[in-house]
């Protein structure tokens, strides 16, 4: 399953806030072969994780146009690891009885942007 939730707010004075939350459930990443052919021939699953992004900023400038923007973006605030595993004990969840194949630490990305429109 995938669940996406977003909240966006913009004030009349130019303040902007955008919050995004994504929840990804366990899913098949690669289809395996039957155990009769290969002992660890099971499907390979990707363990679900949460992703939270924040964007905040301010629109400003002369007159009604507010043609300048400054933004702060933080992507993947939780930076949870990505895990790929085989469900050896067939209990449909990732636990100590499973074969963990790959584990990657995801990083956060923080950016500051300034833009001007003509």
N, C-alpha and C positions, 0 to 999 in steps of 0.2 A: 504494500500500500504506500501511497504518497499523500501527504497532507500539506497544503500550503496555506499560510495565513499572512495577510499583510494589513498594516495600518498606516495610513498616510494622513498627515496634517499639514496645512499651510495657513499661516495667519495673514491678516491683511497688512501687517507690517513687514512681511517678507520672510519670517522664520519658517523653515521647512523641516519636517521630521518624517522619516519613512522607516518602519520596522518590518522585517520579513522573517518568518519562521517556517522552516521546512522540516518535516519529519518523514524519514524514509524507513520503511520496514525492511525486514530481511527479504532478500530476493535471490533468485537463481542467477548467478553470474555466468557459469559454464555448465553445460550438460555433460554428465559423466557417462561412463560405460557400465554395464552390469558387473556386479561383484564376481560373477562366475568367470569373467574375462580378465579382470584386474582386481586385486584385493582392495585397493583404494580407488575404485572406479566410480565412487559416488558423485552425485552432483556437487558442484562447488557453489556455495552461497556467499553473498555479501551481507555482513551483519548490518542491521539498520543503524542510523545515526541521526542526530539533530543538527541542523544548520541554522544559525541566527545571524542576520545581517542588519546593520544599522547605517542609515544615512541621515545626517543632519546638516543644515546649512542655512544660509541667509541670502536673500535677494535684495540688492540695493542699487542705488544709482540716482541720478538727477531726474526730477520730474516723475511722471506717472509710469515711465517705462521700466524702471528698476532693471536696467540692462546688465548689471554685474552680479555675479554669483560666487560665493565661496562655499565649498562643501567638504565635509569630513565623512569618509566611508570606512566602515569596519566590516570586513567580510569574514564569515565563518568564526564568529566570536568564541564559540565553544571549542573549536579545533579538535573535535573528537577523532580518534583514529579510525581508519578503514580496515576492516578485518574480513578476510576471505577464508572460509572454513568448509570442511566436510562434516556432515551430521552423522558421525559414526554410530551413535547409540539410537538414531532415528526417533528422537523425542521432539523434533521440530523446534529446537531452541539451541542457542550457542552456549555450551557449558564445558566443564573439564573433561568430559568424555569424547570431545570432538577433536578433529585433526585441524589445527590452525595452520594454514598454508602461507598466508601473506598478512602482514600487519604494517600499515603505513601511518605515520603521524602526519595529519593534515595541519597546515599552518594558517595563521591569520594573515589577512592583507589589510593594511591601513594606508589610506591615501588621502591627500588633501588636494583639492582642485580649485582653481580660480578661473573664471571665464568672463568674457565681456562680449556683448552682442552689439552689432552696428546696424 
